[in-house]
């Protein structure tokens, strides 16, 4: 096991394109760190620099305290798992898993012992004689993992290893890989474009956008304290509602003017976000997660100044919850890259008022067309500076 330290790492391709800029990141010993970001943000480039498959333009890469910038991939003591698994179709499972050990000319008895141990951990004991073509997608994925763990590397590198699996299997493999990583305890760097995968698997998540690291934190911290609009919009499913609001003073406290309606900022929130006072009179982005809305008919004692009137346009009844959509006459804040919106979707969103999606308890009776009152947990509201995109906190 070893930690991996990226210091001021840069990657500029020969055509002058800078794929990774001044990246500082530490993957602690034994940690499962997931790098997530939209397509083309530089995740694979980062992983390939750690693997030694891509030259580092500038900066320093250390594995276990040793600078490895120019070390050949095979000497870095890492194991990689790719999207397509790269299994040898003509070899059986045993030989696929044993491949690197045979290449390293390990004694036959040791190879057998290590492959059997990997097969036991991965529950592949009964598949060792089969060829990859005879296995299910999930089993093939496990063989690819087997090939990585049998080498007992100091670092695992995984590049979108689940993207070829169907949705159900992906969920199952998420849990399997996380469990396996805990069991073997190897420092792991995993890249994906899927924020749910990142949030459910990682000890810490590194969010990257256009080659620039946005935030590195635990999944809960990212969700509850996003540092900027990009992270706020990218992390969370369904995504955060972001719209413009004017900060105003009201009595002793503050209120948000959201189009023609107002939402009070509770005293306790202002204590946690004192910087909001400095934005008095200006327009900011207010972020409200779908979970922070409720059909007001289902709650009692919700403050009158933390409610919105809305007309429901559409609902999705999912059984365990109802997603209700309604429009507000406030300007939406479009985090286009974060949500990977198409040009059409952006144009749509810019034309209309803010389309809000809210999660209601399944007992709600709301129907499309209903005029309702929505309770908003302003306690959990987020605020961002519209110019810098940064969170307004303290
Ligand atoms: P994806 O999941 O789509 O692969 P990614 O975040 O892994 O996205 P990278 O593969 O790291 O992205 O690519 C980052 C950027 O660098 C992209 O804009 C890509 O077009 C560009 N890029 C990648 N390889 C090269 C290359 N050899 N020469 C020039 N540009 C490249």
Boltz pocket constraint, residues with backbone or C-beta under 6 A from the ligand:
constraints:
  - pocket:
      binder: B
      contacts: [[A, 13], [A, 14], [A, 15], [A, 17], [A, 19], [A, 37], [A, 38], [A, 39], [A, 40], [A, 41], [A, 42], [A, 43], [A, 44], [A, 45], [A, 46], [A, 193]]
      max_distance: 6.0
